Amino acid sequence: MIKIKTYQNTILVSFEQDTYLNSKDTNLFKEELINVLTHPYSNVMVDFGRVNEINSDTIEALIAGQRLSEMNQGQVSLFNVGENVFKKFKLANVDHLFFFCDIPKPFSKELLIA
């Protein structure tokens, strides 16, 4: 379900199929995320392209991952975040903690990030 590739200090996380992150999947995701974030200067890129919905446990795991990466002078970046998933981040009032690579903020939506 979860694919993790490591290139030097950059960790790429993606999901193999259309996913609804339930409690079992969230625990697996949390364990994998914490394992890769124990290295200093780790940057984590999570591709949510195949994730249709997340729960509050997943958001909490990402928050913990973001805090841990900050302590290790790294960054958690989220890619391809769908509208439903982004709404969950907004409802939890934690969207300001993450760098959403497909929604450039605080700039306009027309801005292209290369």
N, CA, C and O atoms as a printed pandas DataFrame, in Angstrom:
     atom_number atom_name residue_name chain_id  residue_number  x_coord  y_coord  z_coord
0              1         N          MET        A               1    0.813   -1.192    0.000
1              2        CA          MET        A               1    0.000    0.000    0.000
2              3         C          MET        A               1    0.859    1.260    0.000
3              4         O          MET        A               1    0.632    2.154   -0.815
4              5         N          ILE        A               2    1.842    1.349    0.898
5              6        CA          ILE        A               2    2.688    2.534    0.984
6              7         C          ILE        A               2    4.034    2.219    0.327
7              8         O          ILE        A               2    4.672    1.216    0.646
8              9         N          LYS        A               3    4.451    3.087   -0.590
9             10        CA          LYS        A               3    5.745    2.939   -1.231
10            11         C          LYS        A               3    6.652    4.048   -0.722
11            12         O          LYS        A               3    6.291    5.225   -0.754
12            13         N          ILE        A               4    7.837    3.661   -0.250
13            14        CA          ILE        A               4    8.795    4.634    0.259
14            15         C          ILE        A               4   10.114    4.445   -0.490
15            16         O          ILE        A               4   10.669    3.347   -0.530
16            17         N          LYS        A               5   10.594    5.519   -1.073
17            18        CA          LYS        A               5   11.889    5.513   -1.743
18            19         C          LYS        A               5   12.746    6.577   -1.084
19            20         O          LYS        A               5   12.265    7.660   -0.752
20            21         N          THR        A               6   14.019    6.258   -0.897
21            22        CA          THR        A               6   14.934    7.204   -0.267
22            23         C          THR        A               6   16.060    7.530   -1.231
23            24         O          THR        A               6   16.721    6.632   -1.752
24            25         N          TYR        A               7   16.277    8.818   -1.465
25            26        CA          TYR        A               7   17.377    9.320   -2.262
26            27         C          TYR        A               7   18.152   10.298   -1.394
27            28         O          TYR        A               7   17.700   11.418   -1.153
28            29         N          GLN        A               8   19.318    9.875   -0.926
29            30        CA          GLN        A               8   20.155   10.648   -0.031
30            31         C          GLN        A               8   19.325   11.090    1.173
31            32         O          GLN        A               8   18.945   10.242    1.981
32            33         N          ASN        A               9   19.030   12.369    1.327
33            34        CA          ASN        A               9   18.253   12.835    2.480
34            35         C          ASN        A               9   16.813   13.182    2.108
35            36         O          ASN        A               9   16.129   13.874    2.861
36            37         N          THR        A              10   16.355   12.711    0.965
37            38        CA          THR        A              10   14.984   12.976    0.545
38            39         C          THR        A              10   14.220   11.666    0.507
39            40         O          THR        A              10   14.661   10.686   -0.092
40            41         N          ILE        A              11   13.077   11.670    1.152
41            42        CA          ILE        A              11   12.238   10.480    1.240
42            43         C          ILE        A              11   10.952   10.742    0.472
43            44         O          ILE        A              11   10.249   11.717    0.738
44            45         N          LEU        A              12   10.649    9.870   -0.479
45            46        CA          LEU        A              12    9.437    9.987   -1.276
46            47         C          LEU        A              12    8.436    8.949   -0.796
47            48         O          LEU        A              12    8.739    7.757   -0.760
48            49         N          VAL        A              13    7.247    9.402   -0.428
49            50        CA          VAL        A              13    6.196    8.504    0.060
50            51         C          VAL        A              13    5.023    8.610   -0.897
51            52         O          VAL        A              13    4.560    9.706   -1.211
52            53         N          SER        A              14    4.542    7.451   -1.362
53            54        CA          SER        A              14    3.361    7.441   -2.223
54            55         C          SER        A              14    2.510    6.230   -1.868
55            56         O          SER        A              14    2.927    5.350   -1.115
56            57         N          PHE        A              15    1.321    6.211   -2.423
57            58        CA          PHE        A              15    0.373    5.142   -2.161
58            59         C          PHE        A              15    0.103    4.408   -3.464
59            60         O          PHE        A              15   -0.055    5.039   -4.509
60            61         N          GLU        A              16    0.047    3.068   -3.414
61            62        CA          GLU        A              16   -0.032    2.256   -4.614
62            63         C          GLU        A              16   -1.407    2.227   -5.269
63            64         O          GLU        A              16   -1.499    1.987   -6.472
64            65         N          GLN        A              17   -2.455    2.459   -4.534
65            66        CA          GLN        A              17   -3.806    2.353   -5.085
66            67         C          GLN        A              17   -4.675    3.442   -4.502
67            68         O          GLN        A              17   -4.265    4.132   -3.568
68            69         N          ASP        A              18   -5.873    3.607   -5.042
69            70        CA          ASP        A              18   -6.794    4.580   -4.474
70            71         C          ASP        A              18   -7.050    4.211   -3.025
71            72         O          ASP        A              18   -7.438    3.082   -2.724
72            73         N          THR        A              19   -6.838    5.145   -2.143
73            74        CA          THR        A              19   -6.788    4.846   -0.722
74            75         C          THR        A              19   -7.724    5.724    0.081
75            76         O          THR        A              19   -7.842    6.926   -0.158
76            77         N          TYR        A              20   -8.381    5.104    1.030
77            78        CA          TYR        A              20   -9.090    5.805    2.100
78            79         C          TYR        A              20   -8.335    5.434    3.360
79            80         O          TYR        A              20   -8.401    4.287    3.804
80            81         N          LEU        A              21   -7.624    6.375    3.942
81            82        CA          LEU        A              21   -6.780    6.045    5.084
82            83         C          LEU        A              21   -7.632    5.826    6.328
83            84         O          LEU        A              21   -8.073    6.781    6.967
84            85         N          ASN        A              22   -7.858    4.566    6.663
85            86        CA          ASN        A              22   -8.597    4.223    7.870
86            87         C          ASN        A              22   -7.603    4.015    9.016
87            88         O          ASN        A              22   -6.410    4.271    8.853
88            89         N          SER        A              23   -8.082    3.556   10.160
89            90        CA          SER        A              23   -7.209    3.475   11.336
90            91         C          SER        A              23   -6.068    2.482   11.142
91            92         O          SER        A              23   -4.952    2.753   11.587
92            93         N          LYS        A              24   -6.307    1.337   10.490
93            94        CA          LYS        A              24   -5.241    0.356   10.271
94            95         C          LYS        A              24   -4.173    0.933    9.348
95            96         O          LYS        A              24   -2.980    0.840    9.636
96            97         N          ASP        A              25   -4.604    1.525    8.240
97            98        CA          ASP        A              25   -3.669    2.110    7.293
98            99         C          ASP        A              25   -2.939    3.303    7.910
99           100         O          ASP        A              25   -1.758    3.515    7.636
100          101         N          THR        A              26   -3.627    4.073    8.732
101          102        CA          THR        A              26   -3.015    5.228    9.377
102          103         C          THR        A              26   -1.900    4.794   10.317
103          104         O          THR        A              26   -0.846    5.428   10.357
104          105         N          ASN        A              27   -2.115    3.726   11.074
105          106        CA          ASN        A              27   -1.073    3.248   11.980
106          107         C          ASN        A              27    0.164    2.815   11.205
107          108         O          ASN        A              27    1.289    3.099   11.616
108          109         N          LEU        A              28   -0.042    2.125   10.079
109          110        CA          LEU        A              28    1.076    1.716    9.239
110          111         C          LEU        A              28    1.796    2.943    8.677
111          112         O          LEU        A              28    3.026    3.000    8.685
112          113         N          PHE        A              29    1.036    3.914    8.196
113          114        CA          PHE        A              29    1.603    5.148    7.659
114          115         C          PHE        A              29    2.401    5.887    8.729
115          116         O          PHE        A              29    3.497    6.380    8.460
116          117         N          LYS        A              30    1.851    5.963    9.942
117          118        CA          LYS        A              30    2.514    6.660   11.049
118          119         C          LYS        A              30    3.837    5.979   11.406
119          120         O          LYS        A              30    4.850    6.650   11.601
120          121         N          GLU        A              31    3.827    4.651   11.492
121          122        CA          GLU        A              31    5.051    3.917   11.810
122          123         C          GLU        A              31    6.121    4.128   10.745
123          124         O          GLU        A              31    7.286    4.363   11.066
124          125         N          GLU        A              32    5.725    4.044    9.486
125          126        CA          GLU        A              32    6.678    4.240    8.390
126          127         C          GLU        A              32    7.229    5.664    8.397
127          128         O          GLU        A              32    8.426    5.873    8.197
128          129         N          LEU        A              33    6.358    6.635    8.627
129          130        CA          LEU        A              33    6.771    8.041    8.627
130          131         C          LEU        A              33    7.759    8.321    9.748
131          132         O          LEU        A              33    8.767    8.994    9.534
132          133         N          ILE        A              34    7.478    7.811   10.940
133          134        CA          ILE        A              34    8.368    8.051   12.085
134          135         C          ILE        A              34    9.712    7.350   11.855
135          136         O          ILE        A              34   10.757    7.880   12.231
136          137         N          ASN        A              35    9.688    6.166   11.241
137          138        CA          ASN        A              35   10.943    5.462   10.978
138          139         C          ASN        A              35   11.850    6.257   10.055
139          140         O          ASN        A              35   13.056    6.323   10.289
140          141         N          VAL        A              36   11.300    6.861    9.015
141          142        CA          VAL        A              36   12.139    7.584    8.067
142          143         C          VAL        A              36   12.528    8.957    8.577
143          144         O          VAL        A              36   13.499    9.532    8.086
144          145         N          LEU        A              37   11.808    9.502    9.540
145          146        CA          LEU        A              37   12.106   10.844   10.041
146          147         C          LEU        A              37   13.111   10.859   11.187
147          148         O          LEU        A              37   13.367   11.915   11.766
148          149         N          THR        A              38   13.676    9.724   11.517
149          150        CA          THR        A              38   14.665    9.703   12.588
150          151         C          THR        A              38   16.043   10.129   12.097
151          152         O          THR        A              38   16.940   10.356   12.908
152          153         N          HIS        A              39   16.227   10.239   10.786
153          154        CA          HIS        A              39   17.505   10.662   10.225
154          155         C          HIS        A              39   17.562   12.186   10.161
155          156         O          HIS        A              39   16.582   12.823    9.774
156          157         N          PRO        A              40   18.692   12.777   10.532
157          158        CA          PRO        A              40   18.783   14.245   10.454
158          159         C          PRO        A              40   18.747   14.739    9.013
159          160         O          PRO        A              40   19.157   14.044    8.083
160          161         N          TYR        A              41   18.251   15.944    8.859
161          162        CA          TYR        A              41   18.162   16.630    7.570
162          163         C          TYR        A              41   17.308   15.874    6.558
163          164         O          TYR        A              41   17.563   15.948    5.356
164          165         N          SER        A              42   16.310   15.155    7.026
165          166        CA          SER        A              42   15.440   14.413    6.122
166          167         C          SER        A              42   14.331   15.316    5.610
167          168         O          SER        A              42   13.675   16.010    6.387
168          169         N          ASN        A              43   14.129   15.305    4.315
169          170        CA          ASN        A              43   13.003   15.986    3.703
170          171         C          ASN        A              43   12.052   14.919    3.193
171          172         O          ASN        A              43   12.458   14.008    2.471
172          173         N          VAL        A              44   10.799   15.032    3.566
173          174        CA          VAL        A              44    9.812   14.030    3.197
174          175         C          VAL        A              44    8.827   14.644    2.216
175          176         O          VAL        A              44    8.264   15.709    2.471
176          177         N          MET        A              45    8.623   13.969    1.094
177          178        CA          MET        A              45    7.641   14.384    0.102
178          179         C          MET        A              45    6.569   13.308    0.042
179          180         O          MET        A              45    6.848   12.160   -0.303
180          181         N          VAL        A              46    5.344   13.686    0.379
181          182        CA          VAL        A              46    4.238   12.732    0.405
182          183         C          VAL        A              46    3.311   13.036   -0.763
183          184         O          VAL        A              46    2.813   14.153   -0.903
184          185         N          ASP        A              47    3.088   12.030   -1.596
185          186        CA          ASP        A              47    2.211   12.172   -2.757
186          187         C          ASP        A              47    0.824   11.646   -2.390
187          188         O          ASP        A              47    0.641   10.444   -2.199
188          189         N          PHE        A              48   -0.141   12.545   -2.294
189          190        CA          PHE        A              48   -1.510   12.180   -1.949
190          191         C          PHE        A              48   -2.386   11.995   -3.183
191          192         O          PHE        A              48   -3.612   12.027   -3.078
192          193         N          GLY        A              49   -1.779   11.802   -4.342
193          194        CA          GLY        A              49   -2.526   11.695   -5.586
194          195         C          GLY        A              49   -3.540   10.570   -5.606
195          196         O          GLY        A              49   -4.565   10.682   -6.280
196          197         N          ARG        A              50   -3.283    9.499   -4.892
197          198        CA          ARG        A              50   -4.198    8.359   -4.881
198          199         C          ARG        A              50   -4.983    8.237   -3.572
199          200         O          ARG        A              50   -5.648    7.229   -3.334
200          201         N          VAL        A              51   -4.903    9.246   -2.744
201          202        CA          VAL        A              51   -5.640    9.238   -1.477
202          203         C          VAL        A              51   -6.899   10.070   -1.640
203          204         O          VAL        A              51   -6.835   11.258   -1.954
204          205         N          ASN        A              52   -8.042    9.437   -1.425
205          206        CA          ASN        A              52   -9.328   10.110   -1.613
206          207         C          ASN        A              52   -9.869   10.739   -0.338
207          208         O          ASN        A              52  -10.621   11.712   -0.391
208          209         N          GLU        A              53   -9.490   10.186    0.801
209          210        CA          GLU        A              53   -9.982   10.705    2.072
210          211         C          GLU        A              53   -9.040   10.301    3.188
211          212         O          GLU        A              53   -8.450    9.222    3.152
212          213         N          ILE        A              54   -8.899   11.172    4.182
213          214        CA          ILE        A              54   -8.059   10.875    5.332
214          215         C          ILE        A              54   -8.869   11.092    6.606
215          216         O          ILE        A              54   -9.923   11.726    6.592
216          217         N          ASN        A              55   -8.353   10.553    7.699
217          218        CA          ASN        A              55   -9.022   10.746    8.987
218          219         C          ASN        A              55   -8.137   11.605    9.889
219          220         O          ASN        A              55   -7.025   11.980    9.517
220          221         N          SER        A              56   -8.641   11.903   11.056
221          222        CA          SER        A              56   -7.912   12.789   11.978
222          223         C          SER        A              56   -6.618   12.153   12.473
223          224         O          SER        A              56   -5.661   12.867   12.772
224          225         N          ASP        A              57   -6.570   10.817   12.566
225          226        CA          ASP        A              57   -5.339   10.157   12.989
226          227         C          ASP        A              57   -4.212   10.372   11.980
227          228         O          ASP        A              57   -3.052   10.531   12.360
228          229         N          THR        A              58   -4.560   10.377   10.695
229          230        CA          THR        A              58   -3.554   10.626    9.662
230          231         C          THR        A              58   -3.028   12.045    9.766
231          232         O          THR        A              58   -1.829   12.284    9.629
232          233         N          ILE        A              59   -3.922   12.977   10.007
233          234        CA          ILE        A              59   -3.498   14.372   10.166
234          235         C          ILE        A              59   -2.586   14.509   11.365
235          236         O          ILE        A              59   -1.576   15.210   11.294
236          237         N          GLU        A              60   -2.920   13.854   12.467
237          238        CA          GLU        A              60   -2.066   13.897   13.656
238          239         C          GLU        A              60   -0.710   13.263   13.387
239          240         O          GLU        A              60    0.305   13.748   13.887
240          241         N          ALA        A              61   -0.674   12.180   12.602
241          242        CA          ALA        A              61    0.602   11.552   12.247
242          243         C          ALA        A              61    1.448   12.503   11.415
243          244         O          ALA        A              61    2.662   12.585   11.603
244          245         N          LEU        A              62    0.814   13.222   10.495
245          246        CA          LEU        A              62    1.549   14.190    9.680
246          247         C          LEU        A              62    2.046   15.372   10.508
247          248         O          LEU        A              62    3.137   15.889   10.268
248          249         N          ILE        A              63    1.246   15.796   11.478
249          250        CA          ILE        A              63    1.675   16.884   12.364
250          251         C          ILE        A              63    2.896   16.442   13.176
251          252         O          ILE        A              63    3.868   17.186   13.309
252          253         N          ALA        A              64    2.830   15.225   13.714
253          254        CA          ALA        A              64    3.975   14.695   14.466
254          255         C          ALA        A              64    5.192   14.582   13.555
255          256         O          ALA        A              64    6.308   14.896   13.969
256          257         N          GLY        A              65    4.986   14.138   12.325
257          258        CA          GLY        A              65    6.080   14.041   11.368
258          259         C          GLY        A              65    6.669   15.401   11.043
259          260         O          GLY        A              65    7.885   15.543   10.915
260          261         N          GLN        A              66    5.810   16.397   10.911
261          262        CA          GLN        A              66    6.284   17.757   10.615
262          263         C          GLN        A              66    7.106   18.296   11.780
263          264         O          GLN        A              66    8.153   18.906   11.565
264          265         N          ARG        A              67    6.652   18.084   12.991
265          266        CA          ARG        A              67    7.404   18.562   14.166
266          267         C          ARG        A              67    8.747   17.851   14.282
267          268         O          ARG        A              67    9.765   18.470   14.591
268          269         N          LEU        A              68    8.738   16.547   14.031
269          270        CA          LEU        A              68    9.980   15.780   14.095
270          271         C          LEU        A              68   10.945   16.210   12.998
271          272         O          LEU        A              68   12.150   16.298   13.229
272          273         N          SER        A              69   10.421   16.478   11.810
273          274        CA          SER        A              69   11.298   16.915   10.724
274          275         C          SER        A              69   11.872   18.295   11.016
275          276         O          SER        A              69   13.022   18.562   10.668
276          277         N          GLU        A              70   11.105   19.175   11.644
277          278        CA          GLU        A              70   11.627   20.492   12.011
278          279         C          GLU        A              70   12.759   20.365   13.015
279          280         O          GLU        A              70   13.750   21.089   12.933
280          281         N          MET        A              71   12.614   19.438   13.972
281          282        CA          MET        A              71   13.685   19.221   14.944
282          283         C          MET        A              71   14.945   18.703   14.260
283          284         O          MET        A              71   16.058   18.996   14.697
284          285         N          ASN        A              72   14.770   17.934   13.190
285          286        CA          ASN        A              72   15.904   17.388   12.445
286          287         C          ASN        A              72   16.283   18.260   11.257
287          288         O          ASN        A              72   17.015   17.823   10.370
288          289         N          GLN        A              73   15.787   19.487   11.240
289          290        CA          GLN        A              73   16.065   20.465   10.186
290          291         C          GLN        A              73   15.651   19.948    8.819
291          292         O          GLN        A              73   16.395   20.068    7.845
292          293         N          GLY        A              74   14.455   19.369    8.756
293          294        CA          GLY        A              74   13.898   18.873    7.502
294          295         C          GLY        A              74   12.551   19.511    7.230
295          296         O          GLY        A              74   12.162   20.466    7.903
296          297         N          GLN        A              75   11.842   18.989    6.252
297          298        CA          GLN        A              75   10.550   19.538    5.855
298          299         C          GLN        A              75    9.665   18.419    5.329
299          300         O          GLN        A              75   10.144   17.521    4.636
300          301         N          VAL        A              76    8.375   18.464    5.654
301          302        CA          VAL        A              76    7.385   17.568    5.084
302          303         C          VAL        A              76    6.604   18.363    4.046
303          304         O          VAL        A              76    5.976   19.370    4.373
304          305         N          SER        A              77    6.643   17.911    2.794
305          306        CA          SER        A              77    5.928   18.570    1.701
306          307         C          SER        A              77    4.855   17.637    1.174
307          308         O          SER        A              77    5.092   16.442    0.999
308          309         N          LEU        A              78    3.676   18.183    0.922
309          310        CA          LEU        A              78    2.545   17.381    0.455
310          311         C          LEU        A              78    2.237   17.724   -0.997
311          312         O          LEU        A              78    2.080   18.894   -1.347
312          313         N          PHE        A              79    2.152   16.698   -1.836
313          314        CA          PHE        A              79    1.895   16.862   -3.261
314          315         C          PHE        A              79    0.549   16.260   -3.632
315          316         O          PHE        A              79    0.071   15.330   -2.983
316          317         N          ASN        A              80   -0.048   16.796   -4.671
317          318        CA          ASN        A              80   -1.276   16.242   -5.263
318          319         C          ASN        A              80   -2.389   16.038   -4.244
319          320         O          ASN        A              80   -3.071   15.014   -4.265
320          321         N          VAL        A              81   -2.571   16.985   -3.376
321          322        CA          VAL        A              81   -3.604   16.893   -2.345
322          323         C          VAL        A              81   -4.953   17.214   -2.982
323          324         O          VAL        A              81   -5.158   18.296   -3.533
324          325         N          GLY        A              82   -5.862   16.253   -2.894
325          326        CA          GLY        A              82   -7.195   16.442   -3.464
326          327         C          GLY        A              82   -8.040   17.395   -2.636
327          328         O          GLY        A              82   -7.689   17.757   -1.513
328          329         N          GLU        A              83   -9.153   17.787   -3.215
329          330        CA          GLU        A              83  -10.022   18.767   -2.559
330          331         C          GLU        A              83  -10.583   18.244   -1.239
331          332         O          GLU        A              83  -10.630   18.980   -0.254
332          333         N          ASN        A              84  -11.011   16.972   -1.210
333          334        CA          ASN        A              84  -11.557   16.403    0.035
334          335         C          ASN        A              84  -10.506   16.335    1.130
335          336         O          ASN        A              84  -10.786   16.623    2.294
336          337         N          VAL        A              85   -9.296   15.951    0.749
337          338        CA          VAL        A              85   -8.215   15.847    1.730
338          339         C          VAL        A              85   -7.833   17.238    2.233
339          340         O          VAL        A              85   -7.614   17.431    3.429
340          341         N          PHE        A              86   -7.754   18.202    1.319
341          342        CA          PHE        A              86   -7.402   19.559    1.717
342          343         C          PHE        A              86   -8.455   20.146    2.657
343          344         O          PHE        A              86   -8.111   20.871    3.591
344          345         N          LYS        A              87   -9.724   19.845    2.423
345          346        CA          LYS        A              87  -10.796   20.321    3.313
346          347         C          LYS        A              87  -10.604   19.795    4.724
347          348         O          LYS        A              87  -10.873   20.498    5.698
348          349         N          LYS        A              88  -10.133   18.544    4.835
349          350        CA          LYS        A              88   -9.880   17.967    6.170
350          351         C          LYS        A              88   -8.773   18.732    6.890
351          352         O          LYS        A              88   -8.858   18.970    8.094
352          353         N          PHE        A              89   -7.741   19.113    6.152
353          354        CA          PHE        A              89   -6.669   19.911    6.747
354          355         C          PHE        A              89   -7.204   21.272    7.198
355          356         O          PHE        A              89   -6.863   21.754    8.278
356          357         N          LYS        A              90   -8.042   21.883    6.365
357          358        CA          LYS        A              90   -8.622   23.192    6.710
358          359         C          LYS        A              90   -9.530   23.080    7.934
359          360         O          LYS        A              90   -9.480   23.929    8.824
360          361         N          LEU        A              91  -10.367   22.026    7.982
361          362        CA          LEU        A              91  -11.271   21.835    9.119
362          363         C          LEU        A              91  -10.498   21.613   10.415
363          364         O          LEU        A              91  -10.911   22.072   11.480
364          365         N          ALA        A              92   -9.386   20.914   10.318
365          366        CA          ALA        A              92   -8.560   20.671   11.507
366          367         C          ALA        A              92   -7.708   21.884   11.857
367          368         O          ALA        A              92   -7.034   21.901   12.887
368          369         N          ASN        A              93   -7.741   22.912   10.986
369          370        CA          ASN        A              93   -7.000   24.148   11.199
370          371         C          ASN        A              93   -5.494   23.912   11.313
371          372         O          ASN        A              93   -4.822   24.522   12.145
372          373         N          VAL        A              94   -4.972   23.019   10.467
373          374        CA          VAL        A              94   -3.547   22.719   10.469
374          375         C          VAL        A              94   -2.916   22.907    9.090
375          376         O          VAL        A              94   -1.756   22.551    8.882
376          377         N          ASP        A              95   -3.670   23.459    8.160
377          378        CA          ASP        A              95   -3.136   23.621    6.802
378          379         C          ASP        A              95   -1.933   24.562    6.770
379          380         O          ASP        A              95   -1.111   24.476    5.857
380          381         N          HIS        A              96   -1.817   25.451    7.743
381          382        CA          HIS        A              96   -0.686   26.380    7.786
382          383         C          HIS        A              96    0.628   25.707    8.191
383          384         O          HIS        A              96    1.696   26.298    8.032
384          385         N          LEU        A              97    0.562   24.479    8.711
385          386        CA          LEU        A              97    1.758   23.779    9.154
386          387         C          LEU        A              97    2.530   23.125    8.011
387          388         O          LEU        A              97    3.701   22.784    8.173
388          389         N          PHE        A              98    1.887   22.948    6.864
389          390        CA          PHE        A              98    2.472   22.157    5.793
390          391         C          PHE        A              98    2.706   22.986    4.546
391          392         O          PHE        A              98    2.073   24.020    4.330
392          393         N          PHE        A              99    3.629   22.506    3.738
393          394        CA          PHE        A              99    3.881   23.113    2.451
394          395         C          PHE        A              99    3.142   22.282    1.413
395          396         O          PHE        A              99    3.550   21.162    1.106
396          397         N          PHE        A             100    2.063   22.825    0.874
397          398        CA          PHE        A             100    1.284   22.155   -0.160
398          399         C          PHE        A             100    1.865   22.568   -1.505
399          400         O          PHE        A             100    1.723   23.716   -1.926
400          401         N          CYS        A             101    2.507   21.642   -2.161
401          402        CA          CYS        A             101    3.215   21.982   -3.393
402          403         C          CYS        A             101    2.285   22.231   -4.563
403          404         O          CYS        A             101    2.692   22.878   -5.527
404          405         N          ASP        A             102    1.061   21.750   -4.521
405          406        CA          ASP        A             102    0.141   21.959   -5.628
406          407         C          ASP        A             102   -0.803   23.126   -5.369
407          408         O          ASP        A             102   -1.563   23.501   -6.262
408          409         N          ILE        A             103   -0.775   23.705   -4.186
409          410        CA          ILE        A             103   -1.576   24.882   -3.874
410          411         C          ILE        A             103   -0.614   25.931   -3.329
411          412         O          ILE        A             103   -0.407   26.019   -2.119
412          413         N          PRO        A             104   -0.022   26.731   -4.226
413          414        CA          PRO        A             104    0.946   27.707   -3.745
414          415         C          PRO        A             104    0.279   28.742   -2.855
415          416         O          PRO        A             104   -0.646   29.428   -3.290
416          417         N          LYS        A             105    0.726   28.863   -1.638
417          418        CA          LYS        A             105    0.174   29.875   -0.782
418          419         C          LYS        A             105    1.303   30.669   -0.183
419          420         O          LYS        A             105    2.374   30.097    0.021
420          421         N          PRO        A             106    1.160   31.871    0.099
421          422        CA          PRO        A             106   -0.058   32.685    0.062
422          423         C          PRO        A             106   -0.281   33.344   -1.296
423          424         O          PRO        A             106   -1.000   34.339   -1.388
424          425         N          PHE        A             107    0.323   32.803   -2.344
425          426        CA          PHE        A             107    0.223   33.397   -3.662
426          427         C          PHE        A             107   -1.073   32.982   -4.351
427          428         O          PHE        A             107   -1.874   32.234   -3.791
428          429         N          SER        A             108   -1.268   33.470   -5.557
429          430        CA          SER        A             108   -2.486   33.148   -6.301
430          431         C          SER        A             108   -2.402   31.724   -6.848
431          432         O          SER        A             108   -1.316   31.155   -6.958
432          433         N          LYS        A             109   -3.539   31.166   -7.183
433          434        CA          LYS        A             109   -3.585   29.807   -7.718
434          435         C          LYS        A             109   -3.007   29.727   -9.119
435          436         O          LYS        A             109   -2.702   28.636   -9.601
436          437         N          GLU        A             110   -2.851   30.871   -9.782
437          438        CA          GLU        A             110   -2.308   30.868  -11.123
438          439         C          GLU        A             110   -0.781   30.738  -11.130
439          440         O          GLU        A             110   -0.181   30.481  -12.174
440          441         N          LEU        A             111   -0.166   30.915   -9.979
441          442        CA          LEU        A             111    1.289   30.841   -9.906
442          443         C          LEU        A             111    1.750   29.403  -10.079
443          444         O          LEU        A             111    1.222   28.492   -9.441
444          445         N          LEU        A             112    2.721   29.209  -10.930
445          446        CA          LEU        A             112    3.253   27.875  -11.177
446          447         C          LEU        A             112    4.573   27.731  -10.446
447          448         O          LEU        A             112    5.473   28.556  -10.606
448          449         N          ILE        A             113    4.689   26.679   -9.641
449          450        CA          ILE        A             113    5.933   26.422   -8.940
450          451         C          ILE        A             113    6.718   25.413   -9.757
451          452         O          ILE        A             113    6.207   24.342  -10.085
452          453         N          ALA        A             114    7.954   25.747  -10.086
453          454        CA          ALA        A             114    8.786   24.838  -10.872
454          455         C          ALA        A             114    9.755   24.137   -9.952
455          456         O          ALA        A             114   10.556   23.320  -10.406
